[in-house]
Amino acid sequence: MFESCNALIWGVEVKTKANGWQFGVGVMMTTPVSFEAVPIAAKLATKPVGLMEFARLAGRNMLEVIPIETSVETYVRGPLNIHYICDPEIITELLVGSGRHFPKAKFTKDIIGSAVGNGLILAEGEKWRKQRQRYSPLFAARNLPLLATHFSETGIEVADSLCEGHGIVDVTQMASASTITNISRVIFSGNEEVSAEEIRAGLKIYFEYISEISLFDLMRLPKWIPRRKWLRSKKPVRNMRVLARQVIENRREENRDIPQDFLDLMIAALDDDYEDIATTVDNLLTFVVAGHETSANALAWGYYLLALYPEVQTMIREEILSICPDGPVTFDDIQKMDLLRAHINETLRLYPSAAFFARDAAENLTIKGITFKKGDALFFPVYSLHRNEKLWKEPNLYRPGRFLTDKFPRGQFIPFGAGPRVCIGAQYAETEIMVLIASVLRKIEFSLTDVPIPRPVLTFTMRPEGPMILNATPV
């Protein structure tokens, strides 16, 4: 019985040995794996949603307006000019093929424009192409070992703190603090005029401000109509922009010979291809926004899944200890951690941080008999795509082994998007998440408590609806 259970989890050949269970990926498991729990899922719309209701619900939780039909059908026609698309072939044609030039949806720009300006996320056309070309080398594999050293330092600190703690932790808060600390290290390090604690406090306020979605933005009302969050003032954004500009100018004056962090790499790229300081600030904040919350969410959900499946957690810990039992976890180390990578991919499948994105059709286009007219809203509900019954076997169950053995059609697994506008920091995020989890899991065992696990909600990104309380005890 346990052999079949193990095979269900990992999808690889299982052979009995005298001292345990040997998995095809080379990790010894001393305890057979049981696998019955179902991970917490989001609440999707079970009835048609009108325009006003759409705007009201979406401002609170975008997942509540996504039709539940998108989890069983690969294309759903929404109200007015909305299309929900979960067909991998159509997705690929729209993001990689003939629709690759379609712009980001206007409401997306309205929602996050104040936070990231006209940086890489929202820029279009030639301006976007120049920025993409300028910054792509920063995220190249050759720079990841340097960044991994900073991630590892944070991971060791988190593990040590948990060892000294009281055994109960809100992993949502812990994950957020981890990625904010990494941002402080890789972007704002060496800033003598502002302490690391001040930077982290400023970033926290900034993220809270930009994560509030305006109902008026979703309704596409003119920008001159006041938004509720304006009453809170735009001071968090102004302060962050001032700090970012100050840090860039101070670092440029230092003129370091050898890059020590991400900001050094960014400035080195600018030396060869200068852009105005305002755009540089936009992109610095773009990287801050994209590099914080998305990774934090993935970490929180990843820790939860490990607590939900303790046998898998043990297997992954054994893999980590066999490769790097102590000291900093390096970039080379994580390349050998196949089970950990499979776990993270399955986490991103079940809980993609970028669980929804949209494009506006720039022209009429017909794909597989479906016509998208100029001006139509093309919605890509990644959450539904990743759990679609027509595309995945046991879509709502945790099965990390699928990422060890299966091959998926292009457009089916897109936690970082696809096409020319695929997330430029995908490798950065994967490296950060793997190093942090590996560093922590060596010393800490996570388990569930009696506190209910919160459902996923989607505003700026998909996150837990509330605190995610787990036991965290030294191994």
C-alpha positions as CSV (number, residue, x, y, z in Angstrom):
1,M,0.0,0.0,0.0
2,F,2.7,2.5,0.9
3,E,4.6,1.8,-2.3
4,S,1.6,2.9,-4.3
5,C,1.1,5.9,-2.0
6,N,4.7,7.0,-2.6
7,A,4.4,6.6,-6.3
8,L,1.3,8.8,-6.2
9,I,3.2,11.6,-4.5
10,W,6.3,11.7,-6.5
11,G,5.4,9.9,-9.7
12,V,8.7,8.0,-9.7
13,E,9.8,4.4,-9.3
14,V,9.9,3.2,-5.8
15,K,12.1,0.3,-4.6
16,T,12.0,-1.3,-1.2
17,K,15.3,-1.4,0.7
18,A,16.2,-2.8,4.1
19,N,16.6,0.6,5.6
20,G,13.8,2.5,4.0
21,W,12.2,3.6,0.7
22,Q,14.5,4.6,-2.2
23,F,13.1,7.1,-4.6
24,G,14.3,7.3,-8.1
25,V,15.8,10.8,-7.5
26,G,18.3,9.3,-5.0
27,V,16.8,10.4,-1.7
28,M,16.4,7.8,1.1
29,M,13.1,7.9,3.0
30,T,13.0,5.9,6.3
31,T,9.2,6.3,6.8
32,P,6.6,5.4,4.2
33,V,4.5,8.3,3.1
34,S,0.7,8.7,3.6
35,F,-1.0,11.2,1.5
36,E,-4.6,12.1,2.1
37,A,-4.9,15.8,3.1
38,V,-6.3,18.3,0.5
39,P,-4.6,21.7,0.4
40,I,-6.8,24.8,1.1
41,A,-8.3,26.3,-2.0
42,A,-9.7,29.6,-3.1
43,K,-13.3,30.5,-3.4
44,L,-14.3,31.2,-7.0
45,A,-17.5,32.7,-8.3
46,T,-20.3,30.1,-8.5
47,K,-22.8,32.4,-10.3
48,P,-22.7,35.2,-12.9
49,V,-21.2,38.4,-11.7
50,G,-22.5,41.7,-13.1
51,L,-20.3,44.7,-13.7
52,M,-20.9,46.6,-10.5
53,E,-20.6,43.4,-8.4
54,F,-17.5,42.5,-10.4
55,A,-15.9,45.8,-9.4
56,R,-17.0,45.6,-5.8
57,L,-15.8,42.0,-5.3
58,A,-12.6,42.4,-7.3
59,G,-11.5,45.3,-5.1
60,R,-11.6,42.9,-2.1
61,N,-10.6,39.6,-3.7
62,M,-10.2,39.2,-7.5
63,L,-10.6,35.4,-7.1
64,E,-14.2,35.8,-6.2
65,V,-15.1,37.2,-9.7
66,I,-13.3,34.4,-11.6
67,P,-16.0,31.9,-12.8
68,I,-15.6,28.5,-11.2
69,E,-16.2,27.2,-14.8
70,T,-12.6,28.2,-15.6
71,S,-11.5,25.3,-13.5
72,V,-13.3,22.8,-15.7
73,E,-13.3,24.6,-19.1
74,T,-10.4,26.0,-21.0
75,Y,-12.3,29.0,-22.3
76,V,-15.2,30.9,-20.7
77,R,-16.9,34.0,-22.2
78,G,-17.4,36.6,-19.5
79,P,-19.8,39.6,-19.4
80,L,-19.4,42.4,-21.9
81,N,-16.0,42.1,-23.6
82,I,-14.3,39.9,-21.1
83,H,-12.7,36.5,-22.1
84,Y,-11.3,34.0,-19.5
85,I,-8.6,32.0,-21.1
86,C,-7.1,28.7,-19.8
87,D,-6.3,27.0,-23.1
88,P,-2.5,26.5,-23.3
89,E,-2.5,26.9,-27.1
90,I,-4.5,30.1,-27.0
91,I,-2.4,31.4,-24.2
92,T,0.8,30.7,-26.1
93,E,-0.6,32.4,-29.2
94,L,-1.6,35.4,-27.3
95,L,1.5,35.8,-25.2
96,V,4.2,34.3,-27.5
97,G,2.7,34.4,-31.0
98,S,0.5,36.9,-32.9
99,G,-0.9,38.6,-29.7
100,R,2.5,39.1,-28.0
101,H,2.4,42.9,-28.7
102,F,-1.0,43.3,-26.9
103,P,-0.5,45.8,-24.0
104,K,-1.1,45.3,-20.3
105,A,-4.7,45.9,-19.4
106,K,-5.5,49.6,-18.6
107,F,-6.9,48.7,-15.1
108,T,-3.6,47.0,-14.3
109,K,-1.8,50.2,-15.1
110,D,-4.2,52.2,-13.0
111,I,-3.9,49.9,-10.0
112,I,-0.1,49.7,-9.8
113,G,1.0,52.7,-11.8
114,S,1.5,54.9,-8.7
115,A,3.8,52.3,-7.2
116,V,6.1,51.4,-10.1
117,G,5.7,54.4,-12.5
118,N,6.6,53.6,-16.1
119,G,9.2,51.0,-15.2
120,L,9.6,47.6,-16.8
121,I,6.3,46.1,-15.7
122,L,4.1,48.8,-17.3
123,A,6.2,50.3,-20.1
124,E,5.2,49.5,-23.6
125,G,6.7,49.4,-27.1
126,E,10.2,50.7,-27.7
127,K,10.5,52.0,-24.2
128,W,9.8,48.6,-22.8
129,R,12.2,46.9,-25.2
130,K,15.1,49.2,-24.3
131,Q,14.5,48.6,-20.6
132,R,14.2,44.9,-21.0
133,Q,17.5,44.8,-22.9
134,R,19.1,47.0,-20.3
135,Y,18.1,45.0,-17.3
136,S,18.1,41.4,-18.6
137,P,21.8,40.9,-17.9
138,L,21.3,41.7,-14.2
139,F,19.2,38.6,-13.8
140,A,21.6,36.3,-15.7
141,A,22.7,33.1,-14.1
142,R,26.2,34.4,-13.7
143,N,24.9,37.0,-11.1
144,L,22.8,34.5,-9.1
145,P,25.7,33.1,-7.0
146,L,26.4,36.5,-5.6
147,L,22.8,37.2,-4.8
148,A,22.5,33.7,-3.2
149,T,25.1,34.7,-0.6
150,H,22.8,37.4,0.6
151,F,19.7,35.1,0.6
152,S,21.7,32.5,2.6
153,E,22.6,35.0,5.2
154,T,19.0,35.9,5.7
155,G,18.0,32.2,5.8
156,I,20.5,31.4,8.5
157,E,19.2,34.3,10.6
158,V,15.6,33.2,10.2
159,A,16.5,29.6,11.2
160,D,18.4,30.7,14.2
161,S,15.6,33.0,15.3
162,L,13.1,30.2,15.0
163,C,15.3,27.9,17.1
164,E,15.3,30.5,19.8
165,G,11.5,31.3,19.5
166,H,8.4,29.9,21.2
167,G,7.5,27.3,18.7
168,I,4.6,29.1,17.1
169,V,5.1,31.3,14.1
170,D,3.0,33.2,11.6
171,V,4.8,32.1,8.4
172,T,3.0,34.8,6.4
173,Q,4.7,37.5,8.5
174,M,8.0,35.5,8.6
175,A,8.2,35.1,4.9
176,S,7.4,38.8,4.3
177,A,10.1,39.8,6.7
178,S,12.6,37.4,5.0
179,T,12.1,38.9,1.6
180,I,12.1,42.5,2.9
181,T,15.4,41.7,4.6
182,N,16.8,40.3,1.3
183,I,15.7,43.5,-0.5
184,S,17.4,45.5,2.1
185,R,20.6,43.5,1.6
186,V,20.7,43.2,-2.2
187,I,19.4,46.7,-3.1
188,F,19.7,49.0,-0.1
189,S,22.9,47.7,1.6
190,G,25.7,50.1,2.3
191,N,23.3,53.1,2.6
192,E,24.9,54.9,5.6
193,E,22.3,57.6,5.9
194,V,19.3,55.2,6.5
195,S,19.5,52.2,8.7
196,A,18.4,48.7,7.6
197,E,15.6,48.8,10.1
198,E,14.3,52.2,8.7
199,I,14.4,50.7,5.2
200,R,12.4,47.6,6.3
201,A,9.8,49.8,8.1
202,G,9.5,52.1,5.1
203,L,9.1,49.1,2.7
204,K,6.4,47.6,4.9
205,I,4.3,50.8,4.8
206,Y,4.9,51.1,1.1
207,F,3.7,47.6,0.4
208,E,0.6,48.1,2.5
209,Y,-0.3,51.2,0.6
210,I,0.1,49.8,-2.9
211,S,-1.7,46.6,-2.1
212,E,-5.0,48.4,-1.7
213,I,-6.9,48.1,-4.9
214,S,-9.3,50.9,-5.8
215,L,-12.9,50.0,-6.8
216,F,-12.8,53.1,-9.2
217,D,-9.7,51.7,-10.9
218,L,-11.4,48.4,-11.6
219,M,-14.4,50.3,-13.0
220,R,-12.0,52.3,-15.2
221,L,-13.2,55.6,-13.9
222,P,-11.1,58.7,-14.8
223,K,-8.0,59.2,-12.7
224,W,-9.1,62.7,-11.6
225,I,-11.9,61.1,-9.5
226,P,-10.5,60.8,-5.9
227,R,-9.7,57.3,-4.6
228,R,-10.3,56.3,-1.0
229,K,-6.7,55.5,-0.3
230,W,-5.8,59.0,-1.3
231,L,-7.2,60.0,2.1
232,R,-4.3,58.1,3.6
233,S,-2.0,60.4,1.5
234,K,0.6,59.2,-1.1
235,K,3.4,59.8,1.4
236,P,4.5,56.1,1.5
237,V,5.1,56.2,-2.3
238,R,6.7,59.6,-2.2
239,N,9.0,58.6,0.7
240,M,10.0,55.4,-1.1
241,R,10.8,57.2,-4.3
242,V,12.9,59.8,-2.4
243,L,14.8,57.0,-0.6
244,A,15.3,55.0,-3.9
245,R,16.7,58.1,-5.6
246,Q,19.0,58.9,-2.7
247,V,20.3,55.3,-2.6
248,I,21.0,55.3,-6.3
249,E,22.9,58.6,-6.3
250,N,24.9,57.7,-3.2
251,R,25.9,54.3,-4.6
252,R,26.9,55.9,-7.9
253,E,29.2,58.2,-6.1
254,E,30.9,55.3,-4.4
255,N,31.9,53.9,-7.8
256,R,32.7,50.4,-6.5
257,D,35.1,48.4,-8.6
258,I,33.5,45.0,-7.8
259,P,29.7,44.6,-7.6
260,Q,28.6,43.5,-4.1
261,D,24.8,43.4,-4.5
262,F,22.0,43.9,-7.0
263,L,22.1,47.7,-6.9
264,D,25.8,47.6,-7.9
265,L,24.9,45.3,-10.8
266,M,22.0,47.7,-11.8
267,I,24.2,50.8,-11.7
268,A,27.0,49.0,-13.7
269,A,24.4,48.3,-16.4
270,L,23.3,51.9,-16.4
271,D,26.9,53.1,-16.9
272,D,26.8,51.5,-20.3
273,D,23.3,52.6,-21.3
274,Y,22.2,55.7,-19.4
275,E,18.6,56.4,-18.6
276,D,17.0,59.3,-16.8
277,I,17.0,59.1,-13.0
278,A,13.2,59.0,-12.8
279,T,13.0,55.8,-14.9
280,T,15.8,54.3,-12.9
281,V,13.8,54.9,-9.7
282,D,10.8,53.4,-11.4
283,N,12.7,50.3,-12.2
284,L,14.3,50.0,-8.8
285,L,10.8,50.2,-7.2
286,T,9.6,47.7,-9.8
287,F,12.2,45.2,-8.8
288,V,11.4,45.9,-5.1
289,V,7.7,45.3,-5.6
290,A,8.1,42.3,-7.8
291,G,10.9,40.8,-5.7
292,H,9.2,41.0,-2.4
293,E,5.5,40.0,-2.2
294,T,5.6,37.3,-4.9
295,S,8.5,35.5,-3.2
296,A,7.0,36.0,0.2
297,N,3.7,34.5,-0.8
298,A,5.4,31.4,-2.4
299,L,7.4,30.9,0.8
300,A,4.4,31.1,3.1
301,W,2.4,28.6,1.0
302,G,5.5,26.4,0.7
303,Y,5.9,26.2,4.4
304,Y,2.2,25.4,4.8
305,L,2.4,22.5,2.4
306,L,5.5,21.1,4.1
307,A,3.5,21.2,7.4
308,L,0.5,19.6,5.7
309,Y,2.7,16.7,4.4
310,P,5.3,16.0,7.1
311,E,6.7,12.9,5.4
312,V,7.5,14.9,2.3
313,Q,9.0,17.6,4.5
314,T,11.3,14.9,6.0
315,M,12.4,13.7,2.6
316,I,13.2,17.2,1.4
317,R,15.1,17.9,4.7
318,E,17.2,14.7,4.2
319,E,18.0,15.8,0.6
320,I,19.1,19.3,1.9
321,L,21.3,17.8,4.7
322,S,22.9,15.4,2.3
323,I,24.0,18.3,0.1
324,C,24.6,21.1,2.5
325,P,24.4,20.0,6.2
326,D,25.7,23.3,7.6
327,G,27.0,26.7,6.6
328,P,25.6,28.9,3.8
329,V,23.5,27.3,1.2
330,T,25.1,28.2,-2.1
331,F,23.7,28.6,-5.6
332,D,25.6,25.4,-6.7
333,D,24.0,23.5,-3.8
334,I,20.4,24.2,-4.8
335,Q,21.1,23.0,-8.3
336,K,21.3,19.5,-6.8
337,M,18.1,19.7,-4.8
338,D,15.6,18.1,-7.1
339,L,12.9,17.3,-4.5
340,L,13.0,20.9,-3.1
341,R,12.6,22.3,-6.6
342,A,9.7,20.0,-7.3
343,H,8.0,21.1,-4.1
344,I,8.4,24.7,-5.0
345,N,7.1,24.2,-8.5
346,E,4.0,22.4,-7.1
347,T,3.6,25.2,-4.6
348,L,3.6,27.7,-7.5
349,R,1.1,25.6,-9.4
350,L,-1.3,25.4,-6.5
351,Y,-0.7,29.0,-5.2
352,P,0.7,31.2,-8.0
353,S,1.5,34.6,-6.6
354,A,0.7,36.1,-10.0
355,A,-2.6,34.3,-10.0
356,F,-4.2,36.6,-12.6
357,F,-3.1,39.0,-15.3
358,A,-4.8,40.7,-18.3
359,R,-4.1,42.1,-21.7
360,D,-6.2,44.5,-23.9
361,A,-6.6,43.2,-27.5
362,A,-4.9,45.7,-29.8
363,E,-6.6,44.4,-32.9
364,N,-9.1,41.7,-34.0
365,L,-7.6,38.2,-33.7
366,T,-9.1,34.7,-34.2
367,I,-7.5,31.7,-32.5
368,K,-9.0,28.2,-32.5
369,G,-12.3,29.6,-33.7
370,I,-12.6,32.2,-31.0
371,T,-12.5,35.9,-32.1
372,F,-11.0,38.5,-29.9
373,K,-12.0,42.0,-31.0
374,K,-10.0,45.1,-30.6
375,G,-10.5,46.5,-27.1
376,D,-11.6,43.2,-25.6
377,A,-10.3,42.3,-22.1
378,L,-8.2,39.1,-22.2
379,F,-8.2,37.6,-18.7
380,F,-5.6,34.9,-17.8
381,P,-6.8,33.3,-14.5
382,V,-3.5,31.5,-13.8
383,Y,-5.0,30.0,-10.6
384,S,-7.7,28.3,-12.6
385,L,-5.3,27.3,-15.4
386,H,-3.0,25.6,-12.9
387,R,-6.0,23.6,-11.4
388,N,-7.9,23.0,-14.6
389,E,-9.5,19.5,-14.7
390,K,-8.9,19.1,-18.4
391,L,-5.2,19.8,-18.1
392,W,-4.0,18.3,-14.9
393,K,-4.3,14.9,-13.2
394,E,-5.7,15.4,-9.7
395,P,-5.4,19.2,-10.1
396,N,-6.4,20.1,-6.5
397,L,-4.0,17.7,-4.8
398,Y,-0.4,18.2,-3.9
399,R,1.6,16.0,-6.2
400,P,5.2,17.4,-6.5
401,G,6.3,14.3,-8.3
402,R,4.6,15.6,-11.5
403,F,7.5,18.0,-11.8
404,L,10.1,15.2,-11.7
405,T,8.6,13.1,-14.5
406,D,5.9,14.9,-16.5
407,K,6.3,17.2,-19.5
408,F,3.7,20.0,-19.8
409,P,2.6,21.8,-23.0
410,R,3.8,25.3,-23.4
411,G,1.3,27.7,-21.8
412,Q,0.0,25.2,-19.1
413,F,2.4,26.1,-16.2
414,I,3.0,29.8,-16.2
415,P,3.7,31.1,-12.6
416,F,6.0,33.8,-14.0
417,G,3.9,34.5,-17.2
418,A,5.1,33.6,-20.7
419,G,6.4,35.2,-23.9
420,P,8.5,38.3,-24.2
421,R,7.1,39.7,-21.0
422,V,7.8,36.7,-18.9
423,C,9.0,37.8,-15.4
424,I,12.5,39.0,-15.8
425,G,13.3,38.0,-12.2
426,A,12.0,34.4,-12.4
427,Q,15.4,32.9,-11.7
428,Y,16.1,35.4,-9.0
429,A,12.8,34.4,-7.3
430,E,13.4,30.7,-7.6
431,T,16.9,31.1,-6.2
432,E,15.7,33.2,-3.3
433,I,12.9,30.8,-2.4
434,M,15.1,27.7,-2.6
435,V,17.9,29.1,-0.6
436,L,15.6,30.4,2.2
437,I,13.6,27.2,2.5
438,A,16.8,25.1,2.4
439,S,18.5,27.2,5.1
440,V,15.4,27.1,7.4
441,L,14.4,23.5,6.9
442,R,17.8,22.1,8.0
443,K,17.0,23.3,11.5
444,I,13.3,23.7,11.7
445,E,10.3,21.3,11.5
446,F,6.9,22.8,10.6
447,S,3.6,21.3,11.6
448,L,0.0,22.3,11.7
449,T,-1.7,23.9,14.7
450,D,-5.4,24.1,15.6
451,V,-5.6,27.5,14.0
452,P,-7.5,27.3,10.7
453,I,-5.4,27.9,7.5
454,P,-6.6,31.0,5.7
455,R,-7.9,30.9,2.1
456,P,-6.0,32.5,-0.8
457,V,-7.1,36.0,-1.7
458,L,-6.0,38.0,-4.7
459,T,-5.4,41.7,-4.6
460,F,-2.0,43.0,-5.7
461,T,-0.8,39.3,-5.6
462,M,-2.4,36.1,-4.3
463,R,-1.7,35.8,-0.6
464,P,-3.2,34.1,2.5
465,E,-6.3,35.9,3.7
466,G,-4.9,36.2,7.2
467,P,-2.1,34.9,9.5
468,M,-0.9,31.4,8.8
469,I,0.0,30.0,12.1
470,L,2.3,26.9,12.2
471,N,4.4,25.1,14.8
472,A,8.1,25.7,14.2
473,T,10.3,23.5,16.3
474,P,14.0,22.7,16.2
475,V,14.8,19.5,14.4
